[in-house]
Amino acid sequence: MDDIVKQALAKWPNVPDCYGWLGLDARGRWYLRDDAAQAQGPFPQAKGSLLEHEKLLEFITRNYESDAQGQWFFQNGPQRVYVELEATPFIWRIQSDFAVVSHTGRRMVVQDCLMDAEGRVYLTSEMGVGLVHTLDVLIVSEAVDAGRWSPRDVQAEDVPTQYGFIRSPQARWEASGRPKSLSPLPLPPTL
């Protein structure tokens, strides 16, 4: 976590959380979901605006974590901005040497390989579970042919429960009967 974030948490420890404003799609891209995007429907049906600002993306990925309930969030200063997930908390990219890197840029060691009925491939690691990027499924097949990984069957709808994450913190928040969440706080001026 960035030092500026730690300082903000210490200075303002009770800032309300934010739900529905940030989404991560199945290709590892971040989306900002303002009120208009949220009014059009849930993520990923209504994705919002693709984030492309390099420094902002770096800030988000450095401060991306999960809470004890398996909800993933971006720690934006003192505020948690919970992330709507299209698929899984991580999207894996597979390198030609079979090295695996998350959408956040972290390398991981594969613990297990899973495949659902639609042919989507998931890998697990000490970081958690993630979906393999669609462009890298061919490399996965090469890894399987080489005997590196042996896919086990999994039901896509069971992945969140089996691996302890929540795809829609916003839906969970709304189901609790709490009022609509706040907008995200402004980003630090260093971006």
C-alpha positions in Angstrom: 0.0 0.0 0.0 1.3 3.5 -0.9 2.6 5.7 2.0 0.1 8.4 1.0 -2.7 5.9 1.5 -1.4 4.8 4.9 -1.2 8.5 6.0 -4.7 9.2 4.8 -6.1 6.1 6.6 -4.4 7.3 9.9 -5.7 10.9 9.5 -9.3 9.9 8.5 -10.0 6.4 9.8 -13.8 6.5 9.4 -14.5 7.5 5.8 -17.5 5.6 4.4 -16.9 2.9 1.8 -17.9 3.3 -1.9 -19.7 0.7 -3.9 -20.4 0.3 -7.6 -18.0 2.9 -8.9 -15.2 0.7 -10.1 -15.3 -2.5 -12.2 -12.7 -5.1 -13.4 -13.6 -6.9 -16.6 -12.6 -10.4 -17.7 -9.7 -9.0 -19.7 -8.1 -7.2 -16.7 -9.3 -3.7 -17.6 -10.6 -1.2 -15.1 -13.8 0.8 -15.6 -15.1 3.9 -13.8 -18.8 3.6 -13.3 -20.4 7.0 -12.6 -24.1 7.5 -11.6 -25.2 7.3 -15.3 -23.4 4.0 -15.9 -24.8 2.5 -12.7 -28.3 3.6 -13.7 -27.9 1.6 -16.9 -27.5 -1.6 -15.0 -25.1 -3.8 -13.1 -21.5 -4.5 -14.1 -20.5 -5.8 -16.7 -23.8 -5.1 -18.5 -23.1 -1.4 -18.1 -19.3 -1.1 -17.9 -18.9 2.6 -17.7 -15.7 4.4 -18.9 -12.5 2.5 -19.6 -9.7 3.8 -17.4 -6.6 4.6 -19.5 -4.6 7.0 -17.4 -1.3 5.2 -16.7 -0.6 6.7 -13.3 -4.1 6.2 -12.1 -4.0 2.5 -13.2 -0.7 2.1 -11.4 -2.1 3.6 -8.3 -5.2 1.3 -8.4 -3.1 -1.8 -8.9 -0.7 -1.0 -6.0 -3.6 -0.5 -3.7 -5.9 -3.4 -4.7 -6.7 -5.8 -1.9 -9.5 -7.8 -0.4 -11.4 -7.7 2.9 -12.2 -10.5 5.3 -15.5 -11.3 3.4 -13.7 -11.7 0.0 -14.7 -8.4 -1.4 -12.0 -6.7 -3.5 -11.4 -3.0 -3.3 -9.1 -0.2 -4.2 -7.9 1.7 -1.2 -8.3 5.3 -2.4 -6.7 7.2 0.5 -8.9 6.7 3.5 -11.8 5.3 1.4 -12.3 1.7 0.2 -13.7 1.7 -3.3 -15.2 -1.8 -3.8 -14.7 -3.4 -7.2 -17.4 -5.1 -9.3 -15.8 -8.2 -10.8 -16.9 -9.6 -14.2 -15.1 -12.8 -13.5 -12.5 -13.2 -10.8 -10.3 -10.9 -8.6 -7.3 -11.6 -10.9 -6.9 -11.9 -14.7 -3.8 -13.9 -15.6 -1.5 -13.3 -18.5 0.6 -16.3 -19.5 4.1 -15.6 -20.9 5.7 -17.8 -23.6 7.9 -19.5 -20.9 4.6 -20.3 -19.0 5.3 -17.6 -16.4 2.1 -16.2 -15.0 1.5 -12.5 -14.3 -1.6 -10.9 -12.8 -3.4 -7.9 -14.3 -1.7 -6.0 -11.4 1.7 -7.0 -12.7 2.6 -9.5 -10.0 4.1 -12.9 -10.8 2.6 -16.0 -9.3 3.2 -19.7 -9.0 0.4 -21.9 -10.3 -1.1 -24.2 -7.6 -4.1 -25.6 -9.6 -5.6 -25.4 -13.1 -9.4 -25.4 -13.6 -11.7 -25.4 -16.6 -15.4 -24.7 -16.8 -18.0 -26.0 -19.2 -17.5 -22.9 -21.5 -13.8 -23.7 -21.8 -12.7 -20.8 -19.6 -9.4 -21.6 -17.7 -8.8 -20.5 -14.1 -5.5 -20.8 -12.3 -5.0 -20.6 -8.5 -2.0 -19.4 -6.6 -1.1 -18.1 -3.2 -2.7 -14.8 -4.4 -6.0 -16.4 -5.1 -7.9 -17.5 -8.1 -7.9 -15.8 -11.5 -9.3 -16.2 -15.0 -6.8 -16.7 -17.8 -7.0 -13.9 -20.4 -8.7 -15.2 -23.5 -5.7 -14.3 -25.6 -3.6 -16.8 -23.6 -5.7 -19.9 -23.7 -3.5 -21.3 -26.5 -0.4 -21.0 -24.3 -2.4 -22.8 -21.5 -3.0 -25.7 -23.9 0.7 -25.9 -24.6 1.4 -26.0 -20.9 -1.2 -28.8 -20.5 0.4 -30.7 -23.5 3.8 -30.3 -21.8 2.4 -31.8 -18.6 2.9 -28.6 -16.6 -0.8 -28.2 -15.6 -3.6 -30.7 -15.6 -7.0 -29.0 -15.7 -9.8 -30.1 -13.4 -13.5 -29.4 -14.1 -15.2 -26.6 -12.2 -18.6 -25.0 -12.5 -18.2 -21.3 -13.2 -21.0 -20.4 -10.8 -19.2 -22.2 -8.0 -15.9 -20.5 -8.4 -16.7 -17.5 -6.1 -17.9 -19.7 -3.3 -15.1 -22.2 -3.6 -12.4 -19.6 -3.7 -13.9 -17.1 -1.3 -14.6 -13.9 -3.3 -17.6 -11.8 -4.0 -18.3 -10.7 -7.6 -20.6 -7.8 -6.7 -20.0 -6.0 -3.4 -22.5 -3.4 -4.6 -25.3 -6.1 -4.8 -24.4 -7.4 -1.4 -24.4 -3.8 0.0 -27.8 -3.1 -1.6 -29.3 -6.4 -0.3 -28.4 -5.3 3.2 -30.9 -2.4 2.9 -28.3 0.3 3.4 -28.6 3.6 1.4 -26.8 4.2 -1.9 -23.1 4.5 -1.5 -21.1 7.6 -1.8 -19.0 8.8 -4.8 -15.3 8.0 -4.6 -13.1 10.7 -3.0 -10.9 12.7 -5.3 -7.6 11.0 -6.1 -4.3 12.3 -4.5 -2.8 15.2 -6.4 0.4 13.2 -7.1 -1.3 11.4 -9.9 
